[in-house]
């Protein structure tokens, strides 16, 4: 029974680490939009250039 407890504790620790990593990633994703909003006009230009390429590839 002790071995099982050790294994479950290891799994719990791993899950906590993964949850912490995911939480950090989510926080980073929340902070990113603030940075990307500033050069909003520049971000739209590549999208307009990509659209014709997609149309050409469909033909």
N, C-alpha and C positions, 0 to 999 in steps of 0.2 A: 504493500500500500504506500510506503514511503516513496518508492521509485515513481509511482503514478503521480504523487503529489509534486515531486520535483519536476516531472515532465509538464504537468499542467502549469506550474509556476513559470517554467521556461516559456511555454506557449503564451501565457498571459503577458510576460515581459516583452516577447517579440511583438505581440499585437499592440501593446502600449507604444513601443518604439515606432511601429508602422503608423499608428494613429497620430503620433506626434509629428512624424514626417509629413503626413497628409495635411494635418492642421497647418503646419508651416507653409506648405505649398498653397493651401487655400488663402492664407493671409497674404502671401506674395502675389497671388492672382488678384486679390482685392486691391492691392496697392498699385498694380500695373496700370489699370485703366486711368488712374490720375495722371500717370506719366505719358500715356499714349494719347490722351485727349489734347494735350498742348499742341503737338504738330498734326492736328486733325486733317487739315487741308492736304498736307504732304502725303498722308496715309492713303487718301482716296485716289491719288494719281495712278499708282501701280495697278489698282483694281480696274480702272478704265482701260489701261493698256492690256491687261490680261483678257478682258472680255472679247476683243476681236480675235485673239489667238484661239480661244475656245470655239468661236464660230467657224474659224478656218478649219480646225481639226475635225469638226463634225461633217464638213462637206466631203 
